[in-house]
Amino acid sequence: MTTTLISALVTLFVVIDPIGLGPVFIGLTFGMPGRLKRKIGLEACIIAFIVLAGSALFGDWLLAKLGISLAAFRIAGGLLLFAIAFEMVFERRVERKADQTGSPGAHIAAFPLAIPLMAGPGAITAMVLLAGRMNGALGFSLLITAMASILVIAYAVFLTSSYLERLLGAQGQAVFGRLLGVMLAALAVQYVADGILTLSKTLT
């Protein structure tokens, strides 16, 4: 059980990548007040927790019932992520935020932070596979605890991202945001490419 738990921690740390989420969080929340950033970070972690815990419980069954493959989920997530990257590169997000009503930035917590960056196809697949390796309620509880600990690390990274933002300054953040947009676009293309490759293998 100890070996399986360590394997689960390492796997989830790699697929969720809480450290790598910090720069992306800065780019997505550029220009927002600190209180709103903390709220978005917390909501993203809660949503990701619910999605990943639900995946461990019902993921395999639900995808089979809906006839949706993880490859198709990966392609859809990549396309939506590319739309966000496009807005970051060309600063369309600033214009769209000015036109929004209600709670600004609420959508960012759900997408793309929680889904697909934190609870993406890789993390969902990992949770489904790891849940199958755990024995009984104790094993499942340990898996959920391991996943929650990774999300706590991600939230800690979100909280400290403000210090890096102040260090960069306004001009540095603008350049950094565009650079992250390009990187996010590349990640989105990789999602789509991996999904297409997996689908092509299943069809041949």
N, C-alpha and C positions, 0 to 999 in steps of 0.2 A: 504493500500500500504506500509506503514511504517513497519508493522508487517511482511509482506511478504519479504520486502527488508532485514530486520534483519535476518529472517530465511534463506534467500539466502546467506548472508554473513557468517553465522555460518556454514551452510552446506558445502559451498565451502571451507571454511578454514579447515574444518575437512577432506574432501576428497582429497584436494590438499596437505595439510599438509606442508606449506612453511617452518616451523621451522625444521621439520624432514628431509627436503631435504638437509639441510646443511651438515651433516656428509656424506651423499651419494655423494654429489657434491665433497667433499674433496677426497673421495675414487676414484671417476671416473677421476678426473683431477690431480691425484698424479704426481708430477714431471714436470708439465707444468708451463710456465712462467705466471706471474700475468696478463699480458695484454691478453694473450690467454684465461685465465680462465674467465676474465670479458666478453670477446667476446662470449665465449660458453654460459655463463649464460644469456646474453642478447638475443642471438639467441634462446635459449631454451624457454625463456619467450615469445618471439614473436611467435614462432611456436605453443606453447601451447595456446596462445591467439587466433590465427587463427583457430586452431582445435576446441577449446571450443566454440568460437563464431559461427563457422560453424555448430557445433553440435546443438546449440540452434536454428539455422535457419532451417537446413535441416536434422539433425541427424535422427529423427524418420522416415522421408520419405525415406532417402537414404538406411538405413539398411533394411527397408521393401522391397524396390525395388531390392536390391541385395540378399535378402533372408538370411541375416546374423543376427544372434542373438547376444545380448550383452554377453551372456554366451560363445559363440564361440570366440568372440573378447577377452574376458578375458583369455581364455585358450591359445590362440595364443600369447598374450602379456606376459603371464607367462612363456611360453616356451622360448621366445626370451630373456626375462629378466634373466632367469636361465643361458643362455649362457654367458651373461655379468658377472654374479656372478661367474661363473666357472673361467673366465679369471682373475677376481680380486683376487680370492683365490690363484691361482697358478701362478700369475704374468705373464700370457700370454699376457696381454695388452701391456706390455713394449716391448715385442718382436714384436708384430704386429705394434705398433706405429713406430718402427724403420724401418719397411718395407714400410710404407705408403708414398705416394707422395701427393703433393698439400697441402691443408690447414690441418695441423694435428688437430685432435680433432673435426673436423667439424661434423662428424657422431655422436659424443656424444651428441651434442645439440639436434639433432632430436630424437635419440634413444640412451640410454633409458631415458634421462632427460625429454624431452618434452612429448614423448610417450614411455612407459605408466606411468611414474612416476608422471608427472604433469597433463597431459591430458589422464588419464587412463580410464578404463571402469566406475569406480565409478564417476569420475568427468564428463564424457560424459553423463552418465545416469542422474546425478544431473542437468546438464544444460538442457537436454531434458525435464525433469519433471518440473523444475522451469520455463522454458519458457512457458510451458502450463498453469502455474498459473498466469503469468503476463498479465495485460490488456493493449492492445494497444502498440503504439510505445514508449510511455513514460515508461511503465513498462519494456519493452524489453531493452531500453536504460539504465535503472537503473540496470538491471541484468548484462548487459555487463560491466557497470562501477564497479559493485561489484566484478565481476570476475577479472577485470583488477587490482583492488586494491590488491587482494590476490596475483596476480603475481608480483606486485611491491614489496610486502613484501618478496616474494621468491627471487627476484633479490637482495634485500638488504641483505638477508641471504647469498647469494652467494658471495657478495662483502666482507662481514666480515669473510668469511670462511678462508681467507688467514692468519688471525691472529691466529686462532686455529691451522692451519697447522704449522706455525712457532713455536708455543708453544710445539707441539708434537715432532718436530725434525724428522730427516730422519728415525731413527729406530722406533720411535713411529708411524710415518705415515705408515711404512711397516706393523706393527702389526695391526694398526687401519684399514688399507685397507683390510687386510685379514678378520678381524672381520666383517667389513661391507659387504664383499663378502658373508660371511655365512648368515648374516641377510638378504641380498638381495636375496639369494637363497631361504631362508625360505618364504620371501614375494612372490617370484615367484611360489613356490609350493602352497601357499595359494590361489593365483590367479587361478591356474589350478584346485585346489580342489573345489573352489567356483563355477567355471564354470561348472565342471563336475556334481556337486550337482544340480545346476540349470537346466542343460540339462536333468539329470535323472528325475527330477520332471516333466518336460514338456513332457517327453516321456511316463511316466507312468499314 
